[in-house]
Amino acid sequence: MCDRYVRARTGLEYLAPLMSGHRDFPVALDVCPSWNIAPGTCQPIVYPTGTARSVRWGYRPQWAMGKRPRTIIDAAIENSDALAWRAFWRTGRVIVPGDGWFEWMRAVDGTQPYFVRRTDGEPLFMAALSSQAPETEARDGDGFMIVVTAVDAGPLDVHALRPVVFGAPDARAWLDADTSPEMASYLVHRVALPAWAFDRFPVSRALNRTGGQDCPSLIERTATPM
């Protein structure tokens, strides 16, 4: 997965599918659309309790503070059984709402960004893990990581990894505090949306420049590069 994603809707448009049939889910999601979300920024995530809060995208382990460790922005599902990650899979599961993400491919005249989205136009509910508890003050290094998996054949065969994306009912199961780590692992391996549920198309090369631009035109289809 490349390091930018899009959240282009209002909070209610993400909440309505999550709340369908679950009126006891007391979430309120106050979001501003953004078409160029980068690591290191604070973004809304949804917790199992229905609480939503803004948390930094990127995690630095407490044990490594002072050692200049790299910020971890994604968590591979293959590491779910590792000792260092077990606590996250047990109590740190969250959902990151969005509408798509960007991937970059080499073209004859430079690097071409592509926007990846669901073919049916529905929101993305990306599986994520957070070191930030919903009701506590953030510590240095706290943040969330998007869960990623190996790509399979099809329109996402661009990079080695892609986000794990759920439909709304399965996103609720991922969030459910009663879902065991073993069941959570089953969800990401066997239930998450497959590659054929997405499509991609070329978009503005303004994304190749860091910082600044954040507008709907960034996800408008452009002419396919030669």
Sequence and secondary structure as in RCSB ss.txt:
>XXXX:A:sequence
MCDRYVRARTGLEYLAPLMSGHRDFPVALDVCPSWNIAPGTCQPIVYPTGTARSVRWGYRPQWAMGKRPRTIIDA
AIENSDALAWRAFWRTGRVIVPGDGWFEWMRAVDGTQPYFVRRTDGEPLFMAALSSQAPETEARDGDGFMIVVTA
VDAGPLDVHALRPVVFGAPDARAWLDADTSPEMASYLVHRVALPAWAFDRFPVSRALNRTGGQDCPSLIERTATP
M
>XXXX:A:secstr
  S EEE S HHHHHHHHHTT TT         EEEE TTSEEEEE TTS EEEEEB B  GGGTTS    B EE
EGGGTTSGGGHHHHHH EEEEEESEEEEEEEETTEEEEEEEEETT   EEEEEEESS TTS   TT  EEEEEEE
  SSTTTTSSEEE EE HHHHHHHH TTS HHHHHHIIIIIS  GGGEEEEE  GGGGS SS  SGGGGS     
 
